[in-house]
Amino acid sequence: MFGKNKNEDAPPAIDEVIEGKGHATPKRKDQEAARKRPFIADPKADRAQRSAARREQREKENAALMSGDERHMPAEHRGPDRKFLRDYVDARTSIGEYLLPIALLFVILSLAFNANTTVGTAIVGSFYALVLLAVAETIFAVRKMGRLMRESVGAAKVRSGWQMYAIARMFNLRRLRVPRPVVKRGEFPL
C-alpha cells in the first residue's frame, strides 16, 4: 500500500537446504528426568540452617523477655496495650499471686489436722473463702485495668484476649513472671 514494494514482504530466498535438526529427539522419560530436581538442593544442610536460625530467634526472644526489651519480644507480649497491662499488674499487690503458695500451705495443714474434722472443715472453708476473695479482686482489677487502658492507649489499640493476659499475670508470683517486671510496686502507669 503506501509505497511498499510487493517483494519486500516475501521472505528471502534460502540458498541452503537444511536436512533434519541436527540431533535426535530425546525420549520423553529422559526429558522428564532432566526436569525433575529437588526443591532444596541439600535438605540436611537446609534443615540445620533453619534450626540454627530458629534457635537464634528463640535466644533473642528469651533475652528480651528477661530484660524487658519490647522490640525483640514474641508478638503476644508486644504493643502498648500489653506493656500497660504488665506494668499495671506488676505495680499492684494481689491475693492471686500468693494463692499457689497459700494453697500448698492449706494442703499441708489439712493433712496435719486430718483426724480433727472441725479444724479440717475450717481450713477447707477458709481456703474456699480465700479463693473467692482472689476471684472477686481479680474481676475488680480487670475492669479497672480495661477502663484505664482504653483511656491510656486508646480503644483502637486494645487487642482481644487482654483479660486472660492480665489474669494469667495476676495469678503468677512476681518473681516468676515473664516478661520480667520492669516497674516497682506502686509505680502505676499513667
MDTraj code that builds the backbone (N, CA, C; nanometers):
import mdtraj as md
import numpy as np

residues = "MET PHE GLY LYS ASN LYS ASN GLU ASP ALA PRO PRO ALA ILE ASP GLU VAL ILE GLU GLY LYS GLY HIS ALA THR PRO LYS ARG LYS ASP GLN GLU ALA ALA ARG LYS ARG PRO PHE ILE ALA ASP PRO LYS ALA ASP ARG ALA GLN ARG SER ALA ALA ARG ARG GLU GLN ARG GLU LYS GLU ASN ALA ALA LEU MET SER GLY ASP GLU ARG HIS MET PRO ALA GLU HIS ARG GLY PRO ASP ARG LYS PHE LEU ARG ASP TYR VAL ASP ALA ARG THR SER ILE GLY GLU TYR LEU LEU PRO ILE ALA LEU LEU PHE VAL ILE LEU SER LEU ALA PHE ASN ALA ASN THR THR VAL GLY THR ALA ILE VAL GLY SER PHE TYR ALA LEU VAL LEU LEU ALA VAL ALA GLU THR ILE PHE ALA VAL ARG LYS MET GLY ARG LEU MET ARG GLU SER VAL GLY ALA ALA LYS VAL ARG SER GLY TRP GLN MET TYR ALA ILE ALA ARG MET PHE ASN LEU ARG ARG LEU ARG VAL PRO ARG PRO VAL VAL LYS ARG GLY GLU PHE PRO LEU".split()
xyz = np.array([
    [0.0810, -0.1178, 0.0000],
    [0.0000, 0.0000, 0.0000],
    [0.0853, 0.1239, 0.0000],
    [0.1084, 0.1920, 0.0890],
    [0.1708, 0.3233, 0.0882],
    [0.3184, 0.3150, 0.0533],
    [0.3502, 0.2924, -0.0619],
    [0.4873, 0.2957, -0.1103],
    [0.5648, 0.1687, -0.0855],
    [0.5017, 0.0607, -0.0430],
    [0.5740, -0.0637, -0.0181],
    [0.5780, -0.1453, -0.1453],
    [0.6858, -0.2101, -0.1622],
    [0.7035, -0.2980, -0.2755],
    [0.6532, -0.4369, -0.2374],
    [0.5925, -0.5047, -0.3284],
    [0.5394, -0.6374, -0.3006],
    [0.6518, -0.7348, -0.2653],
    [0.7655, -0.7167, -0.3178],
    [0.8772, -0.8072, -0.2949],
    [0.9363, -0.7929, -0.1545],
    [0.9106, -0.6821, -0.0854],
    [0.9658, -0.6618, 0.0493],
    [0.8992, -0.7530, 0.1516],
    [0.7735, -0.7886, 0.1294],
    [0.7026, -0.8744, 0.2237],
    [0.7420, -1.0213, 0.2075],
    [0.7942, -1.0608, 0.1005],
    [0.8294, -1.2001, 0.0757],
    [0.9556, -1.2352, 0.1536],
    [0.9634, -1.3586, 0.2064],
    [1.0841, -1.3991, 0.2798],
    [1.2019, -1.4134, 0.1839],
    [1.3218, -1.3937, 0.2362],
    [1.4390, -1.4060, 0.1492],
    [1.4570, -1.5506, 0.1035],
    [1.5174, -1.5660, -0.0093],
    [1.5397, -1.6994, -0.0645],
    [1.6457, -1.7715, 0.0157],
    [1.6234, -1.9003, 0.0399],
    [1.7184, -1.9785, 0.1174],
    [1.8077, -2.0537, 0.0204],
    [1.9357, -2.0292, 0.0361],
    [2.0306, -2.0925, -0.0527],
    [2.0612, -2.2349, -0.0080],
    [2.0625, -2.2541, 0.1265],
    [2.0984, -2.3863, 0.1771],
    [1.9724, -2.4652, 0.2109],
    [1.9808, -2.5905, 0.1933],
    [1.8708, -2.6779, 0.2306],
    [1.9150, -2.7506, 0.3576],
    [1.8356, -2.7341, 0.4667],
    [1.8712, -2.7956, 0.5943],
    [1.8004, -2.9297, 0.6025],
    [1.8796, -3.0292, 0.6302],
    [1.8228, -3.1623, 0.6441],
    [1.8170, -3.1984, 0.7918],
    [1.6995, -3.2154, 0.8477],
    [1.6838, -3.2537, 0.9884],
    [1.7211, -3.1390, 1.0813],
    [1.7197, -3.1696, 1.2103],
    [1.7505, -3.0647, 1.3070],
    [1.8887, -3.0805, 1.3670],
    [1.9609, -3.1770, 1.3310],
    [2.0980, -3.1903, 1.3737],
    [2.1172, -3.2832, 1.4929],
    [2.0098, -3.3265, 1.5572],
    [2.0213, -3.4206, 1.6690],
    [1.8922, -3.5004, 1.6811],
    [1.9031, -3.6116, 1.7510],
    [1.7866, -3.6995, 1.7666],
    [1.6906, -3.6417, 1.8705],
    [1.5633, -3.6685, 1.8555],
    [1.4642, -3.6236, 1.9538],
    [1.4836, -3.7037, 2.0815],
    [1.4975, -3.6324, 2.1936],
    [1.5178, -3.7068, 2.3197],
    [1.3912, -3.7818, 2.3589],
    [1.4102, -3.8897, 2.4309],
    [1.2953, -3.9677, 2.4755],
    [1.2229, -3.8910, 2.5857],
    [1.0949, -3.9154, 2.5964],
    [1.0118, -3.8421, 2.6922],
    [1.0596, -3.8642, 2.8362],
    [1.0925, -3.9872, 2.8714],
    [1.1349, -4.0145, 3.0086],
    [1.2667, -3.9450, 3.0399],
    [1.3549, -3.9286, 2.9394],
    [1.4804, -3.8556, 2.9621],
    [1.4522, -3.7072, 2.9859],
    [1.3606, -3.6480, 2.9120],
    [1.3232, -3.5080, 2.9298],
    [1.2606, -3.4851, 3.0682],
    [1.1709, -3.5757, 3.1095],
    [1.1069, -3.5617, 3.2407],
    [1.2084, -3.5773, 3.3521],
    [1.3021, -3.6691, 3.3380],
    [1.4052, -3.6889, 3.4392],
    [1.4952, -3.5668, 3.4489],
    [1.5225, -3.5012, 3.3363],
    [1.6072, -3.3821, 3.3373],
    [1.5362, -3.2647, 3.4061],
    [1.4035, -3.2587, 3.3924],
    [1.3275, -3.1502, 3.4548],
    [1.3132, -3.1693, 3.6049],
    [1.3129, -3.2937, 3.6508],
    [1.2937, -3.3203, 3.7934],
    [1.4241, -3.2936, 3.8667],
    [1.4144, -3.2047, 3.9658],
    [1.5293, -3.1792, 4.0518],
    [1.4736, -3.1474, 4.1904],
    [1.5501, -3.1668, 4.2932],
    [1.4975, -3.1437, 4.4287],
    [1.4680, -2.9960, 4.4515],
    [1.3635, -2.9705, 4.5300],
    [1.3258, -2.8334, 4.5642],
    [1.4369, -2.7683, 4.6457],
    [1.4936, -2.8447, 4.7368],
    [1.6062, -2.7986, 4.8178],
    [1.7247, -2.8856, 4.7801],
    [1.8338, -2.8224, 4.7417],
    [1.9494, -2.8966, 4.6931],
    [2.0051, -2.9908, 4.7997],
    [2.0226, -2.9393, 4.9237],
    [2.0774, -3.0213, 5.0313],
    [1.9837, -3.0128, 5.1516],
    [1.8899, -3.1074, 5.1635],
    [1.7909, -3.0993, 5.2715],
    [1.8517, -3.0997, 5.4111],
    [1.9586, -3.1766, 5.4323],
    [2.0210, -3.1830, 5.5643],
    [2.0785, -3.0475, 5.6036],
    [2.1508, -2.9858, 5.5124],
    [2.2115, -2.8553, 5.5411],
    [2.1036, -2.7498, 5.5602],
    [1.9977, -2.7566, 5.4808],
    [1.8884, -2.6606, 5.4937],
    [1.8187, -2.6754, 5.6284],
    [1.7952, -2.7991, 5.6706],
    [1.7309, -2.8242, 5.7994],
    [1.8189, -2.7705, 5.9130],
    [1.9486, -2.7927, 5.9048],
    [2.0410, -2.7438, 6.0076],
    [2.0426, -2.5915, 6.0105],
    [2.0394, -2.5301, 5.8928],
    [2.0403, -2.3841, 5.8858],
    [1.9118, -2.3256, 5.9447],
    [1.7963, -2.3849, 5.9101],
    [1.6694, -2.3356, 5.9656],
    [1.6630, -2.3567, 6.1165],
    [1.7147, -2.4698, 6.1639],
    [1.7168, -2.4981, 6.3073],
    [1.8042, -2.3967, 6.3810],
    [1.9188, -2.3644, 6.3238],
    [2.0070, -2.2650, 6.3858],
    [1.9412, -2.1271, 6.3882],
    [1.8704, -2.0923, 6.2825],
    [1.8020, -1.9621, 6.2778],
    [1.6903, -1.9558, 6.3818],
    [1.6143, -2.0658, 6.3963],
    [1.5079, -2.0699, 6.4988],
    [1.5664, -2.0602, 6.6386],
    [1.6772, -2.1316, 6.6633],
    [1.7424, -2.1289, 6.7945],
    [1.7904, -1.9874, 6.8264],
    [1.8493, -1.9222, 6.7287],
    [1.8975, -1.7850, 6.7485],
    [1.7811, -1.6900, 6.7779],
    [1.6685, -1.7078, 6.7069],
    [1.5498, -1.6250, 6.7300],
    [1.4942, -1.6472, 6.8707],
    [1.4875, -1.7747, 6.9142],
    [1.4382, -1.8045, 7.0493],
    [1.5286, -1.7443, 7.1559],
    [1.6604, -1.7518, 7.1348],
    [1.7542, -1.6938, 7.2314],
    [1.7358, -1.5429, 7.2405],
    [1.7163, -1.4796, 7.1254],
    [1.6949, -1.3357, 7.1235],
    [1.5649, -1.2995, 7.1960],
    [1.4578, -1.3791, 7.1732],
    [1.3302, -1.3534, 7.2395],
    [1.3395, -1.3763, 7.3894],
    [1.4095, -1.4826, 7.4316],
    [1.4248, -1.5088, 7.5747],
    [1.5044, -1.3991, 7.6430],
    [1.6090, -1.3509, 7.5778],
    [1.6868, -1.2405, 7.6353],
    [1.6002, -1.1153, 7.6484],
    [1.5147, -1.0923, 7.5488],
    [1.4251, -0.9764, 7.5543],
    [1.3215, -0.9924, 7.6649],
    [1.2721, -1.1141, 7.6858],
    [1.1755, -1.1374, 7.7927],
    [1.2373, -1.1145, 7.9307],
    [1.3634, -1.1482, 7.9448],
    [1.4302, -1.1300, 8.0737],
    [1.4704, -0.9848, 8.0978],
    [1.5024, -0.9122, 7.9907],
    [1.5478, -0.7742, 8.0068],
    [1.4348, -0.6724, 7.9941],
    [1.3252, -0.7104, 7.9308],
    [1.2144, -0.6169, 7.9120],
    [1.2240, -0.5392, 7.7815],
    [1.3153, -0.5793, 7.6915],
    [1.3304, -0.5138, 7.5614],
    [1.2152, -0.5553, 7.4712],
    [1.1228, -0.4629, 7.4476],
    [0.9993, -0.4982, 7.3770],
    [1.0192, -0.5204, 7.2276],
    [1.1269, -0.4693, 7.1692],
    [1.1482, -0.4834, 7.0246],
    [1.1661, -0.6284, 6.9829],
    [1.2276, -0.7095, 7.0690],
    [1.2586, -0.8479, 7.0317],
    [1.1706, -0.9496, 7.1031],
    [1.0697, -0.9041, 7.1763],
    [0.9798, -0.9973, 7.2444],
    [0.8928, -1.0700, 7.1429],
    [0.8381, -1.1860, 7.1813],
    [0.7408, -1.2511, 7.0934],
    [0.6194, -1.1611, 7.0727],
    [0.5471, -1.1826, 6.9660],
    [0.4372, -1.0937, 6.9267],
    [0.3291, -1.0816, 7.0337],
    [0.3049, -1.1882, 7.1108],
    [0.1966, -1.1807, 7.2093],
    [0.2280, -1.0880, 7.3261],
    [0.3540, -1.0487, 7.3417],
    [0.3925, -0.9590, 7.4517],
    [0.4210, -0.8166, 7.4046],
    [0.4182, -0.7926, 7.2734],
    [0.4496, -0.6594, 7.2211],
    [0.3269, -0.5712, 7.2145],
    [0.3488, -0.4421, 7.2129],
    [0.2416, -0.3467, 7.1932],
    [0.2155, -0.2626, 7.3169],
    [0.1586, -0.1455, 7.2961],
    [0.1344, -0.0554, 7.4098],
    [0.0302, -0.1105, 7.5071],
    [-0.0669, -0.1866, 7.4564],
    [-0.1687, -0.2420, 7.5464],
    [-0.1089, -0.3468, 7.6392],
    [-0.0233, -0.4341, 7.5864],
    [0.0389, -0.5379, 7.6693],
    [0.1364, -0.4770, 7.7706],
    [0.2083, -0.3749, 7.7274],
    [0.3015, -0.3078, 7.8198],
    [0.2244, -0.2436, 7.9341],
    [0.1128, -0.1789, 7.9025],
    [0.0313, -0.1173, 8.0068],
    [-0.0173, -0.2230, 8.1057],
    [-0.0677, -0.3360, 8.0542],
    [-0.1170, -0.4421, 8.1415],
    [-0.0063, -0.4973, 8.2303],
    [0.1096, -0.5236, 8.1719],
    [0.2220, -0.5758, 8.2510],
    [0.2595, -0.4790, 8.3614],
    [0.2741, -0.3519, 8.3254],
    [0.3159, -0.2525, 8.4241],
    [0.2107, -0.2343, 8.5328],
    [0.0840, -0.2372, 8.4957],
    [-0.0222, -0.2186, 8.5948],
    [-0.0276, -0.3376, 8.6910],
    [-0.0218, -0.4584, 8.6368],
    [-0.0271, -0.5775, 8.7216],
    [0.0963, -0.5845, 8.8112],
    [0.2129, -0.5506, 8.7567],
    [0.3363, -0.5573, 8.8354],
    [0.3424, -0.4491, 8.9424],
    [0.2708, -0.3390, 8.9235],
    [0.2729, -0.2307, 9.0213],
    [0.1846, -0.2613, 9.1418],
    [0.0902, -0.3509, 9.1270],
    [-0.0020, -0.3782, 9.2381],
    [0.0299, -0.5112, 9.3054],
    [-0.0134, -0.5236, 9.4274],
    [-0.0008, -0.6485, 9.5015],
    [-0.1393, -0.7107, 9.5088],
    [-0.1495, -0.8364, 9.4710],
    [-0.2809, -0.9012, 9.4709],
    [-0.2755, -1.0325, 9.5480],
    [-0.3922, -1.0768, 9.5886],
    [-0.4032, -1.2044, 9.6598],
    [-0.3719, -1.3190, 9.5645],
    [-0.4078, -1.3033, 9.4383],
    [-0.3910, -1.4087, 9.3397],
    [-0.2473, -1.4549, 9.3225],
    [-0.1526, -1.3626, 9.3342],
    [-0.0132, -1.4025, 9.3139],
    [0.0380, -1.4899, 9.4278],
    [-0.0236, -1.4827, 9.5446],
    [0.0173, -1.5661, 9.6578],
    [-0.0727, -1.6871, 9.6753],
    [-0.1680, -1.7062, 9.5856],
    [-0.2665, -1.8131, 9.6005],
    [-0.2038, -1.9527, 9.5926],
    [-0.1091, -1.9742, 9.5037],
    [-0.0480, -2.1071, 9.4910],
    [0.0320, -2.1446, 9.6156],
    [0.1201, -2.0589, 9.6673],
    [0.1896, -2.0966, 9.7918],
    [0.0935, -2.1158, 9.9093],
    [-0.0110, -2.0328, 9.9160],
    [-0.1093, -2.0474, 10.0240],
    [-0.1854, -2.1788, 10.0080],
    [-0.2158, -2.2174, 9.8836],
    [-0.2845, -2.3449, 9.8593],
    [-0.1993, -2.4619, 9.9075],
    [-0.0687, -2.4560, 9.8823],
    [0.0199, -2.5621, 9.9310],
    [0.0203, -2.5663, 10.0833],
    [0.0199, -2.4505, 10.1453],
    [0.0147, -2.4439, 10.2908],
    [-0.1158, -2.5044, 10.3437],
    [-0.2277, -2.4727, 10.2778],
    [-0.3561, -2.5290, 10.3197],
    [-0.3590, -2.6809, 10.3029],
    [-0.2969, -2.7320, 10.1999],
    [-0.2916, -2.8780, 10.1807],
    [-0.2130, -2.9420, 10.2943],
    [-0.1009, -2.8824, 10.3286],
    [-0.0190, -2.9373, 10.4379],
    [-0.0949, -2.9309, 10.5704],
    [-0.1625, -2.8176, 10.5946],
    [-0.2398, -2.8037, 10.7185],
    [-0.3554, -2.9031, 10.7241],
    [-0.4227, -2.9222, 10.6120],
    [-0.5355, -3.0167, 10.6118],
    [-0.4875, -3.1595, 10.6325],
    [-0.3688, -3.1927, 10.5844],
    [-0.3125, -3.3258, 10.6099],
    [-0.2714, -3.3402, 10.7560],
    [-0.2213, -3.2306, 10.8138],
    [-0.1774, -3.2356, 10.9539],
    [-0.2969, -3.2519, 11.0476],
    [-0.4070, -3.1864, 11.0149],
    [-0.5253, -3.1934, 11.1008],
    [-0.6318, -3.2867, 11.0407],
    [-0.5892, -3.3928, 10.9821],
    [-0.6783, -3.4880, 10.9170],
    [-0.7732, -3.5549, 11.0167],
    [-0.7261, -3.5822, 11.1357],
    [-0.8070, -3.6529, 11.2354],
    [-0.9168, -3.5638, 11.2928],
    [-0.8891, -3.4354, 11.3064],
    [-0.9860, -3.3429, 11.3656],
    [-1.0712, -3.2825, 11.2537],
    [-1.1954, -3.3274, 11.2423],
    [-1.2817, -3.2827, 11.1326],
    [-1.3234, -3.1375, 11.1455],
    [-1.3361, -3.0864, 11.2653],
    [-1.3764, -2.9473, 11.2845],
    [-1.2695, -2.8527, 11.2309],
    [-1.1454, -2.8804, 11.2668],
    [-1.0340, -2.7957, 11.2193],
    [-1.0163, -2.8140, 11.0691],
    [-1.0273, -2.9371, 11.0199],
    [-1.0145, -2.9641, 10.8760],
    [-1.1196, -2.8906, 10.7955],
    [-1.2428, -2.8900, 10.8454],
    [-1.3515, -2.8180, 10.7774],
    [-1.3252, -2.6680, 10.7770],
    [-1.2756, -2.6168, 10.8873],
    [-1.2431, -2.4731, 10.8954],
    [-1.1312, -2.4371, 10.7972],
    [-1.0323, -2.5238, 10.7838],
    [-0.9207, -2.4984, 10.6917],
    [-0.9710, -2.4964, 10.5471],
    [-1.0502, -2.5956, 10.5095],
    [-1.1025, -2.6028, 10.3730],
    [-1.1950, -2.4854, 10.3454],
    [-1.2801, -2.4519, 10.4423],
    [-1.3715, -2.3378, 10.4262],
    [-1.2967, -2.2059, 10.4111],
    [-1.1910, -2.1882, 10.4903],
    [-1.1136, -2.0636, 10.4779],
    [-1.0396, -2.0581, 10.3448],
    [-0.9976, -2.1747, 10.2942],
    [-0.9327, -2.1751, 10.1626],
    [-1.0307, -2.1355, 10.0526],
    [-1.1522, -2.1895, 10.0574],
    [-1.2546, -2.1517, 9.9596],
    [-1.2865, -2.0028, 9.9679],
    [-1.2923, -1.9503, 10.0888],
    [-1.3184, -1.8067, 10.1069],
    [-1.2045, -1.7245, 10.0455],
    [-1.0817, -1.7711, 10.0647],
    [-0.9659, -1.7008, 10.0072],
    [-0.9703, -1.7041, 9.8544],
    [-1.0088, -1.8176, 9.7962],
    [-1.0187, -1.8282, 9.6505],
    [-1.1263, -1.7339, 9.5983],
    [-1.2413, -1.7309, 9.6645],
    [-1.3477, -1.6393, 9.6227],
    [-1.3046, -1.4942, 9.6345],
    [-1.2305, -1.4612, 9.7395],
    [-1.1787, -1.3254, 9.7557],
    [-1.0812, -1.2906, 9.6430],
    [-0.9947, -1.3854, 9.6067],
    [-0.8995, -1.3627, 9.4973],
    [-0.9720, -1.3436, 9.3643],
    [-1.0766, -1.4213, 9.3404],
    [-1.1538, -1.4081, 9.2159],
    [-1.2239, -1.2729, 9.2115],
    [-1.2835, -1.2328, 9.3231],
    [-1.3514, -1.1029, 9.3276],
    [-1.2529, -0.9887, 9.3048],
    [-1.1372, -0.9982, 9.3677],
    [-1.0351, -0.8944, 9.3491],
    [-0.9887, -0.8893, 9.2040],
    [-0.9745, -1.0043, 9.1418],
    [-0.9302, -1.0102, 9.0029],
    [-1.0335, -0.9474, 8.9104],
    [-1.1606, -0.9783, 8.9318],
    [-1.2664, -0.9191, 8.8490],
    [-1.2652, -0.7671, 8.8616],
    [-1.2541, -0.7186, 8.9847],
    [-1.2491, -0.5740, 9.0082],
    [-1.1285, -0.5117, 8.9381],
    [-1.0108, -0.5749, 8.9528],
    [-0.8879, -0.5207, 8.8943],
    [-0.8921, -0.5217, 8.7415],
    [-0.9470, -0.6275, 8.6819],
    [-0.9532, -0.6371, 8.5358],
    [-1.0453, -0.5296, 8.4791],
    [-1.1568, -0.5063, 8.5450],
    [-1.2472, -0.3998, 8.4986],
    [-1.1783, -0.2640, 8.5047],
    [-1.1097, -0.2391, 8.6142],
    [-1.0396, -0.1108, 8.6301],
    [-0.9278, -0.0979, 8.5268],
    [-0.8533, -0.2068, 8.5057],
    [-0.7453, -0.2050, 8.4063],
    [-0.7987, -0.1761, 8.2674],
    [-0.9113, -0.2371, 8.2322],
    [-0.9693, -0.2155, 8.0995],
    [-1.0047, -0.0700, 8.0777],
    [-1.0673, -0.0094, 8.1781],
    [-1.1053, 0.1316, 8.1656],
    [-0.9812, 0.2204, 8.1535],
    [-0.8822, 0.1978, 8.2406],
    [-0.7600, 0.2796, 8.2372],
    [-0.6805, 0.2570, 8.1084],
    [-0.6792, 0.1336, 8.0621],
    [-0.6025, 0.1034, 7.9409],
    [-0.6655, 0.1702, 7.8187],
    [-0.7969, 0.1671, 7.8080],
    [-0.8628, 0.2327, 7.6945],
    [-0.8375, 0.3839, 7.6956],
    [-0.8331, 0.4423, 7.8149],
    [-0.8037, 0.5852, 7.8256],
    [-0.6580, 0.6142, 7.7900],
    [-0.5690, 0.5263, 7.8327],
    [-0.4260, 0.5487, 7.8145],
    [-0.3789, 0.5228, 7.6713],
    [-0.4112, 0.4066, 7.6168],
    [-0.3616, 0.3688, 7.4842],
    [-0.4617, 0.3912, 7.3733],
    [-0.5859, 0.4049, 7.4062],
    [-0.6894, 0.4197, 7.3036],
    [-0.7581, 0.2871, 7.2785],
    [-0.8874, 0.2931, 7.2587],
    [-0.9659, 0.1707, 7.2415],
    [-0.9285, 0.0951, 7.1143],
    [-0.8794, 0.1665, 7.0117],
    [-0.8453, 0.1011, 6.8847],
    [-0.7215, 0.0128, 6.8970],
    [-0.6324, 0.0434, 6.9909],
    [-0.5075, -0.0320, 7.0036],
    [-0.5182, -0.1497, 7.0997],
    [-0.6338, -0.1695, 7.1607],
    [-0.6520, -0.2790, 7.2554],
    [-0.6872, -0.4057, 7.1779],
    [-0.6018, -0.5083, 7.1913],
    [-0.6243, -0.6343, 7.1215],
    [-0.7134, -0.7259, 7.2040],
    [-0.7754, -0.8198, 7.1373],
    [-0.8598, -0.9160, 7.2089],
    [-0.7707, -1.0097, 7.2907],
    [-0.8265, -1.0646, 7.3961],
    [-0.7520, -1.1562, 7.4808],
    [-0.6758, -1.0876, 7.5921],
    [-0.6930, -0.9566, 7.6067],
    [-0.6155, -0.8847, 7.7079],
    [-0.6573, -0.9248, 7.8489],
    [-0.7832, -0.9640, 7.8683],
    [-0.8278, -1.0019, 8.0023],
    [-0.7528, -1.1262, 8.0517],
    [-0.7434, -1.2279, 7.9662],
    [-0.6735, -1.3504, 8.0063],
    [-0.5247, -1.3248, 8.0254],
    [-0.4684, -1.2347, 7.9456],
    [-0.3276, -1.1984, 7.9609],
    [-0.3050, -1.1389, 8.1001],
    [-0.3938, -1.0479, 8.1405],
    [-0.3807, -0.9825, 8.2707],
    [-0.4071, -1.0810, 8.3849],
    [-0.5093, -1.1653, 8.3699],
    [-0.5428, -1.2607, 8.4763],
    [-0.4292, -1.3606, 8.4969],
    [-0.3733, -1.4109, 8.3877],
    [-0.2624, -1.5066, 8.3988],
    [-0.1435, -1.4428, 8.4684],
    [-0.1197, -1.3174, 8.4402],
    [-0.0084, -1.2469, 8.5049],
    [-0.0394, -1.2192, 8.6519],
    [-0.1643, -1.1901, 8.6834],
    [-0.2016, -1.1610, 8.8224],
    [-0.1903, -1.2842, 8.9119],
    [-0.2151, -1.4028, 8.8581],
    [-0.2105, -1.5242, 8.9386],
    [-0.0733, -1.5901, 8.9382],
    [0.0278, -1.5181, 8.8926],
    [0.1639, -1.5700, 8.8900],
    [0.2475, -1.4949, 8.9925],
    [0.3364, -1.5648, 9.0596],
    [0.4253, -1.4976, 9.1535],
    [0.5089, -1.3933, 9.0800],
    [0.5320, -1.2818, 9.1438],
    [0.6029, -1.1708, 9.0786],
    [0.7393, -1.2123, 9.0245],
    [0.8131, -1.2886, 9.1011],
    [0.9477, -1.3255, 9.0564],
    [0.9471, -1.4298, 8.9449],
    [0.8340, -1.4953, 8.9216],
    [0.8250, -1.5949, 8.8145],
    [0.7591, -1.5402, 8.6882],
    [0.7207, -1.4149, 8.6874],
    [0.6524, -1.3570, 8.5711],
    [0.7489, -1.3373, 8.4557],
    [0.6990, -1.3705, 8.3377],
    [0.7752, -1.3491, 8.2142],
    [0.6829, -1.2778, 8.1185],
    [0.7231, -1.1670, 8.0603],
    [0.8449, -1.0878, 8.0751],
    [0.8615, -1.0363, 8.2178],
    [0.9875, -1.0200, 8.2561],
    [1.0216, -0.9756, 8.3905],
    [0.9595, -0.8395, 8.4189],
    [0.9160, -0.8173, 8.5428],
    [0.8628, -0.6857, 8.5788],
    [0.9714, -0.5782, 8.5685],
    [0.9347, -0.4636, 8.5125],
    [1.0300, -0.3523, 8.4984],
    [0.9922, -0.2352, 8.5874],
    [0.8752, -0.2428, 8.6510],
    [0.8335, -0.1373, 8.7433],
    [0.8324, -0.1925, 8.8851],
    [0.8481, -0.1019, 8.9814],
    [0.8411, -0.1417, 9.1213],
    [0.6959, -0.1387, 9.1666],
    [0.6699, -0.1988, 9.2787],
    [0.5340, -0.1971, 9.3329],
    [0.4967, -0.0523, 9.3641],
    [0.3765, -0.0143, 9.3225],
    [0.3280, 0.1220, 9.3461],
    [0.3543, 0.2174, 9.2311],
    [0.4352, 0.1812, 9.1328],
    [0.4631, 0.2664, 9.0166],
    [0.3638, 0.2359, 8.9050],
    [0.2420, 0.2851, 8.9206],
    [0.1371, 0.2563, 8.8238],
    [0.1575, 0.3380, 8.6956],
    [0.1329, 0.2785, 8.5789],
    [0.1480, 0.3530, 8.4527],
    [0.0344, 0.4520, 8.4345],
    [0.0676, 0.5666, 8.3821],
    [-0.0351, 0.6675, 8.3533],
    [-0.0128, 0.7303, 8.2196],
])
top = md.Topology()
chain = top.add_chain()
for i, resn in enumerate(residues, 1):
    res = top.add_residue(resn, chain, resSeq=i)
    for name in ("N", "CA", "C"):
        top.add_atom(name, md.element.get_by_symbol(name[0]), res)
traj = md.Trajectory(xyz[None], top)
